[in-house]
Amino acid sequence: MNKNLIQDSIKFLEDDLLMKIEKGDKKGTSEVLNQLGMIYQERGDYHKAIDYYRQSLEIENEYYGPNHPKVATTANNLGMLLRTQGKLEEAKKLYERALEIDEKAYGPNHTSVAIRVNNLGGVLQDMGKLEEAKKLYERALEIDEKAYGPDHTSVATMANNLGGVLRAQGKLEEAKKLYERALEIDEKTLGKDHPHTVIMRNNLDLIKREMEG
């Protein structure tokens, strides 16, 4: 999307936002705020994106109630953005909230729960809480294996993430096996030249070099 189109989209959404606020359309207001947040996030204007996501989350919490999956999605998205900005403690709280909501809504073994568990594991790994992160990655992998079977791309992603935290713990042999599994899955399902497969191959090559050195 070029700059002119982006600016046109922002202008349209800002006008639409004012109309929805004037009408008292809380549902529509929260949706437009989310859209603006996504556009500013794509532009790299994280300060504005965070502000829009915060506003949307506040309205959704009031409109849908604090335990609605919509609230979980926005909390998760805001958490992801805050994590990239290094605001790990706040991101962790938002991930925990998203996880709690989705567990209540879908049960403990739903694939949406696996995503929330995985994200929480990621921020804990960033915080250096490797053992806690490992347990969460193991749970996310187990959920996806049961839901999708052993050869799904989501299983490859979870295996790769678990491999990453094991590598950080110095458990290189265990990590290598998980990287090998992730690569095997992606080669079968996506092909050898897919960008995701290339990432898995690079991870495996890297840990092999570490083990040799």
C-alpha positions in Angstrom: 0.0 0.0 0.0 1.5 3.3 -1.1 1.7 6.4 1.1 -1.2 8.2 -0.6 -3.5 5.2 -0.2 -2.5 4.8 3.5 -3.2 8.5 4.1 -6.6 8.2 2.4 -7.4 5.1 4.5 -6.4 7.0 7.7 -8.5 10.0 6.7 -11.5 7.8 5.9 -11.2 5.9 9.2 -10.7 9.1 11.3 -13.9 10.6 9.8 -15.7 7.3 10.3 -14.5 7.2 13.9 -15.9 10.7 14.6 -19.3 9.7 13.1 -19.5 6.5 15.2 -18.5 8.4 18.4 -21.2 11.0 17.7 -23.8 8.2 17.2 -22.7 6.5 20.4 -21.8 3.3 18.4 -19.4 1.7 20.8 -19.1 -1.5 18.8 -18.3 0.4 15.6 -16.0 2.8 17.5 -13.9 -0.1 18.9 -13.6 -1.7 15.5 -12.4 1.5 13.8 -9.9 2.1 16.6 -8.5 -1.4 16.1 -8.2 -0.7 12.3 -6.4 2.5 13.0 -4.1 0.8 15.4 -3.2 -1.8 12.8 -2.4 0.8 10.1 -0.2 2.9 12.4 1.5 -0.3 13.6 2.3 -1.2 9.9 3.6 2.3 9.4 5.9 1.9 12.4 4.2 4.6 14.4 3.9 2.5 17.6 3.0 5.3 19.9 -0.2 6.0 18.0 -0.9 2.3 17.4 -0.6 1.6 21.2 -2.9 4.5 21.9 -5.6 3.3 19.5 -5.4 -0.3 20.8 -5.7 0.9 24.4 -8.8 2.9 23.5 -10.3 0.0 21.7 -9.6 -2.4 24.6 -11.3 0.0 27.1 -14.4 0.2 24.9 -14.6 -3.5 24.2 -14.2 -4.3 27.9 -17.3 -2.1 28.6 -19.3 -3.2 25.5 -18.7 -6.9 25.4 -17.8 -7.5 29.0 -14.3 -8.4 30.4 -14.4 -12.1 29.5 -15.3 -11.8 25.8 -12.9 -13.3 23.2 -12.9 -9.9 21.4 -11.3 -8.5 24.5 -8.8 -11.3 24.5 -7.8 -10.6 20.8 -7.2 -6.9 21.4 -5.4 -7.5 24.6 -3.1 -10.0 22.8 -2.5 -7.6 19.9 -1.6 -4.8 22.3 0.6 -7.1 24.2 2.5 -8.1 21.1 3.1 -4.4 20.2 4.2 -3.6 23.8 6.6 -6.6 23.7 8.3 -5.2 20.6 8.8 -1.9 22.5 10.4 -3.7 25.4 7.5 -3.1 27.8 7.6 -6.7 28.9 5.8 -6.6 32.2 2.8 -4.9 30.7 2.8 -7.2 27.7 2.9 -10.2 30.1 -0.2 -9.0 32.0 -2.1 -8.5 28.7 -1.1 -12.0 27.5 -2.1 -13.5 30.8 -5.5 -11.8 30.5 -6.0 -13.0 26.9 -5.1 -16.5 28.0 -7.5 -16.5 30.9 -10.4 -15.2 28.8 -9.8 -17.8 26.0 -9.5 -20.7 28.5 -12.9 -19.7 29.9 -14.4 -19.3 26.5 -13.0 -22.3 24.7 -11.6 -24.7 27.3 -7.9 -25.4 28.0 -7.1 -27.4 24.9 -8.3 -25.1 22.1 -6.0 -23.9 19.4 -6.7 -20.3 20.3 -5.5 -21.1 23.8 -2.3 -22.6 22.3 -1.6 -19.3 20.6 -2.1 -17.4 23.8 0.1 -19.9 25.7 2.8 -19.6 23.1 2.8 -15.8 23.2 3.0 -15.8 27.0 5.9 -18.1 26.7 7.6 -15.7 24.3 7.5 -12.8 26.7 8.6 -14.9 29.6 11.6 -16.0 27.5 12.4 -12.3 26.8 12.3 -11.7 30.5 14.8 -14.5 31.1 12.3 -16.8 32.8 13.3 -19.8 30.7 11.9 -22.6 32.7 8.5 -21.0 32.9 8.6 -20.3 29.1 9.6 -23.9 28.4 6.6 -25.3 30.2 4.3 -23.0 28.3 5.9 -23.9 25.0 5.5 -27.6 25.8 1.8 -27.0 26.6 1.2 -25.1 23.3 2.9 -27.9 21.4 0.8 -30.6 23.1 -2.4 -28.7 22.3 -1.6 -28.3 18.6 -0.4 -31.9 18.2 -3.8 -33.1 19.6 -5.8 -30.6 17.5 -3.9 -30.8 14.2 -2.0 -34.0 14.3 1.8 -34.3 14.3 2.6 -32.9 10.8 0.9 -29.5 10.8 2.7 -26.2 10.2 1.5 -24.9 13.6 3.1 -27.9 15.3 6.3 -27.0 13.4 6.1 -23.4 14.8 5.6 -24.6 18.4 8.4 -27.2 18.1 10.7 -24.5 16.8 9.8 -22.2 19.7 10.4 -24.9 22.2 13.7 -25.6 20.6 14.6 -22.0 21.0 14.1 -21.9 24.7 15.9 -25.2 25.1 18.8 -23.7 23.1 18.8 -20.7 25.4 19.1 -23.1 28.4 22.1 -24.8 26.8 20.2 -28.0 26.1 21.5 -28.2 22.5 20.8 -31.9 21.7 17.1 -31.6 22.7 16.8 -28.3 20.8 18.4 -29.9 17.7 15.8 -32.7 17.7 13.0 -30.2 17.8 14.5 -28.0 15.1 14.9 -31.2 12.9 11.3 -32.0 13.5 10.1 -28.5 12.6 12.1 -28.5 9.4 10.9 -31.9 8.4 7.2 -30.8 8.9 7.7 -27.6 6.9 9.6 -29.3 4.1 6.7 -31.8 3.7 3.9 -29.3 4.0 5.3 -26.0 2.6 8.2 -27.1 0.4 11.9 -26.7 0.7 12.0 -23.1 -0.6 9.2 -21.6 1.5 10.3 -18.7 3.7 9.1 -20.5 6.8 11.0 -23.6 5.8 14.2 -21.5 5.2 13.9 -20.1 8.8 13.7 -23.6 10.2 16.7 -24.7 8.2 18.7 -21.7 9.3 17.9 -22.5 12.9 19.0 -26.0 12.6 22.2 -25.1 10.8 23.0 -22.5 13.5 22.6 -25.0 16.4 24.7 -27.6 14.5 27.5 -25.0 14.2 27.2 -24.2 17.9 27.4 -27.9 18.8 30.5 -28.3 16.6 32.2 -25.3 18.1 
